[in-house]
Amino acid sequence: MARLRSNTFEFIVDSEQEAMDLIEAYKEKQIEEGYTLTKYNTVYKSKKDRKTHEIIEEYWVVTVTKKFEVM
């Protein structure tokens, strides 16, 4: 009997374009690698200087969840 298993992966990338490209790559590989992409999300994060409030670091957190059958 086959069971469904789910794995969630989290990545940090430097730009919004990289985040979108990563999600598209997972979408394209679904059939080839035998999984279903059930959830994906991109969240923008930044760190600001305490005194000047200028952004000193920015990044995007990409989360993808894939579901596949396990024998």
C-alpha positions, 0 to 999 in steps of 0.5 A: 500500500502506498502512502503520501509523504510531504516535504517542506523546503525553505530557501533564502535568495537575494532577489525576487526574481531568484525566488520566482525562478526557484518556484518555476523550477519546482513546478517544471520538475513535478512530472519528471521527478514524480511529486506534486507541488502542493504549496509555495510561498515567497516572503520579503525580509529586510533588516534596518539600521537602528539609528538611520532606519536604512535597509542594510540587508534584504532577502526573500524566503521561499518555502515549497512543499512537495507531496509524493507517494512512498511504497 
